[in-house]
Amino acid sequence: MSFAKKVSKGVIMATLGLSLVSGGTYAYFSDSVVTQNTFASGTLDLEVNPNVVVDIENLKPGDEIYREFILENNGTLDINRVLLDTKFTVEDLKSDNTDDFAKHIKVTIMYNTSSATTPIVETTLYDLQTQQPDLTAIDEFVGNTTRPDGIPAGGKEKVFVLFEFVDNGEDQNQFQGDKLHVDWTFNAEQTEGTYYDDTE
């Protein structure tokens, strides 16, 4: 076979091979596996007991009202913090108020420890409406021990509240017969996201 025929045959074979690579089909072994994946979200379920903190009449300057209530985490996720929102309305019986009744109500919110209470908030009801305190934000405890803030899933925390109709030593007759309606909303927030790594 001449050299030209050999070259021509080689070019034809190469072209045929390229066409098989680009357009041909191959038989090969294969296998596949289907994995089952589930993403189930947890729940935040905050319960406050009792749900009526204060319902009292015939309040006068100098009176103090002490209450305690339980924050329960009945969900499956840890609660990072519980923020308190305050809204109130005043019923001015004689329409003679020159000051806001809520400015005369002092609120002290305390958190229970094993042997003492630690104040979280100490302010007037009027000022509390512009604040959003975390009712679980206690970092330092008696005996220099620490405990994380928040409420773990299935856990509960006891909170104490002291309301005082402050006697300022001045004429407070304008508040006689008035009513103060207070709504407290407890907003539970989750902890930070968790990184899950299944690799070994």
C-alpha positions in Angstrom: 0.0 0.0 0.0 1.4 3.4 -1.0 2.1 6.1 1.5 -0.7 8.3 0.2 -3.2 5.4 0.6 -2.0 4.8 4.2 -2.4 8.5 5.1 -5.8 8.6 3.5 -7.0 5.5 5.3 -5.7 7.0 8.6 -7.6 10.2 8.1 -10.8 8.3 7.3 -10.4 6.1 10.4 -9.8 9.2 12.6 -12.8 11.0 11.2 -15.0 7.9 11.9 -13.7 7.7 15.4 -14.5 11.4 16.1 -18.0 10.9 14.7 -18.5 8.0 17.1 -17.2 10.0 20.0 -19.4 13.0 19.2 -22.6 11.3 18.1 -22.4 7.7 19.0 -23.8 5.8 22.0 -22.0 3.7 24.6 -23.1 0.9 26.8 -22.0 1.4 30.5 -22.9 0.2 34.0 -25.0 2.5 36.1 -26.6 2.6 39.5 -28.7 5.2 41.5 -29.7 5.7 45.1 -32.6 7.9 46.3 -32.2 9.5 49.8 -35.1 10.4 52.0 -34.8 13.9 53.5 -37.1 15.6 56.0 -37.0 19.2 57.2 -39.4 19.6 60.1 -39.5 23.0 61.7 -39.7 23.3 65.5 -42.2 25.4 67.5 -42.1 28.3 69.8 -45.0 28.1 72.3 -45.0 30.6 75.1 -47.6 30.5 77.8 -48.1 33.0 80.6 -49.9 31.9 83.7 -52.0 33.7 84.9 -53.0 35.7 81.9 -54.5 38.4 84.0 -51.6 39.9 86.0 -53.5 42.7 87.9 -57.3 43.4 88.4 -57.7 45.6 91.4 -60.0 48.4 92.4 -60.0 51.2 95.0 -56.3 51.9 94.5 -54.9 54.9 96.4 -51.5 56.7 96.5 -49.0 54.6 98.5 -50.6 51.2 97.6 -48.4 48.4 96.3 -49.6 45.4 94.4 -47.3 42.3 94.2 -47.9 39.6 91.6 -46.0 36.7 90.2 -46.5 34.8 87.0 -44.9 31.9 85.1 -43.4 32.0 81.6 -43.6 28.5 80.2 -41.9 27.3 77.0 -44.2 24.5 75.8 -42.6 24.4 72.3 -39.8 22.2 70.9 -37.3 25.1 70.4 -35.4 27.0 73.0 -36.5 30.6 73.6 -33.7 33.1 73.4 -35.6 36.0 75.0 -39.1 37.2 75.9 -39.6 40.8 75.1 -42.4 42.7 76.9 -44.6 45.2 75.0 -46.7 47.6 77.0 -49.8 49.5 75.9 -52.3 51.3 78.1 -55.3 53.6 78.1 -56.5 55.9 80.8 -60.2 56.5 81.6 -60.3 60.0 83.0 -63.6 60.0 85.0 -63.9 63.7 85.5 -61.9 64.8 82.4 -59.7 66.9 84.7 -56.3 65.2 84.4 -53.4 67.5 83.9 -50.9 64.6 84.0 -50.8 61.1 82.8 -52.0 58.6 85.4 -49.4 56.0 84.2 -46.6 58.4 85.2 -47.6 57.8 88.8 -47.5 54.0 88.6 -44.1 52.5 89.3 -43.3 49.1 87.9 -40.6 46.8 89.2 -40.1 43.5 87.4 -37.9 41.0 89.1 -36.5 37.6 88.2 -36.3 34.8 90.7 -33.1 33.2 91.8 -32.6 30.5 94.4 -32.3 32.9 97.3 -33.1 36.4 96.0 -34.8 38.4 93.4 -32.9 40.5 90.8 -34.6 43.6 89.3 -34.9 43.5 85.5 -36.9 46.7 85.1 -37.6 49.5 87.5 -39.5 52.4 85.8 -42.9 54.0 85.5 -45.7 52.4 83.5 -45.6 55.5 81.3 -42.0 55.0 80.4 -42.4 51.3 80.0 -44.5 51.8 76.9 -41.4 53.0 75.0 -39.2 50.1 76.3 -39.1 46.5 75.3 -37.3 44.7 78.2 -36.2 41.1 78.0 -37.9 39.3 80.9 -35.3 36.5 80.8 -32.2 38.7 80.7 -30.5 37.7 83.9 -26.8 36.9 83.7 -25.5 37.3 87.3 -26.8 35.2 90.1 -26.2 34.9 93.8 -22.9 33.1 94.5 -21.3 34.4 91.3 -22.9 31.6 89.3 -24.2 32.2 85.8 -27.1 30.8 83.8 -28.0 31.4 80.2 -30.8 33.8 79.4 -33.9 32.6 77.7 -36.1 29.6 78.4 -35.2 26.1 77.2 -37.8 23.9 75.5 -40.0 22.5 78.2 -38.7 24.9 80.8 -40.3 27.7 82.8 -39.3 30.8 84.6 -41.0 32.7 87.4 -41.2 36.5 87.2 -42.3 38.8 90.0 -43.9 42.2 89.4 -44.5 45.0 91.9 -46.8 47.9 91.0 -46.9 51.0 93.2 -49.2 53.9 93.0 -46.5 56.4 94.0 -47.5 58.9 96.7 -45.5 61.9 95.6 -46.6 64.0 98.6 -48.6 66.3 96.3 -52.3 66.7 95.4 -53.2 63.7 93.3 -57.0 64.1 93.5 -57.3 64.4 89.8 -56.9 60.6 89.6 -59.8 59.7 91.8 -62.2 57.3 90.1 -59.9 57.0 87.0 -59.1 53.6 85.5 -55.9 52.4 83.9 -56.2 49.6 81.4 -52.8 47.9 80.6 -52.1 45.3 77.9 -48.9 43.4 78.2 -47.7 41.3 75.2 -45.0 38.8 75.7 -43.0 38.2 72.5 -40.9 35.0 72.4 -37.9 34.9 70.0 -35.9 31.9 68.9 -32.2 31.3 69.6 -29.7 31.8 66.8 -29.6 29.3 63.9 -27.6 26.1 64.3 -25.1 24.8 61.7 -25.6 21.1 61.1 -22.7 19.1 59.6 -23.2 15.4 59.0 -19.8 14.9 57.3 -17.2 12.6 59.0 
